[in-house]
């Protein structure tokens, strides 16, 4: 589950974290996270998120500079 109360960079990094968990399930099989050590599972996801932080920040900067159609 993703905490939808998060905004901006926090929301995008949370989504990246959860997407990595989906990747882990696809790679290792469903249920792997339940059997694995929590620090291994979360450690891999955290490393992925750290590796994407600059990309997320660049995306937000571009988004803020881009005019958007009214909702």
TASUL-V446154 format. One record per residue. N is the residue number from 1. RES is the residue in one small letter. PSI is psi in whole degrees, -180 to 180 (none if undefined). D_FIRST is the distance of its C-alpha to the first C-alpha in Angstrom with 2 decimals. Layout:
n=N res=RES psi=PSI d_first=D_FIRST
n=N res=RES psi=PSI d_first=D_FIRST
This chain:
n=1 res=x psi=145 d_first=0.00
n=2 res=x psi=129 d_first=3.77
n=3 res=x psi=106 d_first=6.54
n=4 res=x psi=-1 d_first=8.89
n=5 res=x psi=-13 d_first=11.75
n=6 res=x psi=155 d_first=12.23
n=7 res=x psi=159 d_first=15.09
n=8 res=x psi=-132 d_first=17.20
n=9 res=x psi=-42 d_first=17.15
n=10 res=x psi=-42 d_first=14.34
n=11 res=x psi=-47 d_first=11.95
n=12 res=x psi=-38 d_first=13.47
n=13 res=x psi=-33 d_first=13.42
n=14 res=x psi=-42 d_first=9.74
n=15 res=x psi=-43 d_first=9.40
n=16 res=x psi=-42 d_first=12.23
n=17 res=x psi=-47 d_first=10.79
n=18 res=x psi=-35 d_first=7.86
n=19 res=x psi=-37 d_first=10.71
n=20 res=x psi=-35 d_first=12.90
n=21 res=x psi=-36 d_first=11.01
n=22 res=x psi=-43 d_first=11.60
n=23 res=x psi=-44 d_first=15.11
n=24 res=x psi=-43 d_first=15.56
n=25 res=x psi=-42 d_first=14.88
n=26 res=x psi=-39 d_first=17.35
n=27 res=x psi=-47 d_first=19.79
n=28 res=x psi=-12 d_first=19.94
n=29 res=x psi=146 d_first=18.92
n=30 res=x psi=138 d_first=16.14
n=31 res=x psi=-14 d_first=16.20
n=32 res=x psi=-43 d_first=17.53
n=33 res=x psi=-31 d_first=14.81
n=34 res=x psi=-31 d_first=15.64
n=35 res=x psi=-23 d_first=19.28
n=36 res=x psi=163 d_first=19.29
n=37 res=x psi=131 d_first=19.82
n=38 res=x psi=-39 d_first=16.75
n=39 res=x psi=-32 d_first=18.76
n=40 res=x psi=-47 d_first=19.40
n=41 res=x psi=-53 d_first=15.86
n=42 res=x psi=-32 d_first=14.66
n=43 res=x psi=-45 d_first=18.10
n=44 res=x psi=-45 d_first=18.01
n=45 res=x psi=-42 d_first=14.74
n=46 res=x psi=-41 d_first=16.26
n=47 res=x psi=-41 d_first=19.48
n=48 res=x psi=-47 d_first=18.01
n=49 res=x psi=-45 d_first=16.44
n=50 res=x psi=-39 d_first=19.84
n=51 res=x psi=-20 d_first=21.62
n=52 res=x psi=-4 d_first=19.91
n=53 res=x psi=-45 d_first=20.33
n=54 res=x psi=-39 d_first=23.76
n=55 res=x psi=-40 d_first=22.69
n=56 res=x psi=-45 d_first=19.94
n=57 res=x psi=-41 d_first=22.59
n=58 res=x psi=-40 d_first=25.15
n=59 res=x psi=-47 d_first=22.97
n=60 res=x psi=-42 d_first=22.48
n=61 res=x psi=-44 d_first=26.24
n=62 res=x psi=-42 d_first=27.17
n=63 res=x psi=-43 d_first=24.95
n=64 res=x psi=-26 d_first=26.62
n=65 res=x psi=-15 d_first=30.03
n=66 res=x psi=126 d_first=29.56
n=67 res=x psi=141 d_first=30.76
n=68 res=x psi=148 d_first=28.44
n=69 res=x psi=146 d_first=29.62
n=70 res=x psi=150 d_first=29.28
n=71 res=x psi=none d_first=26.55
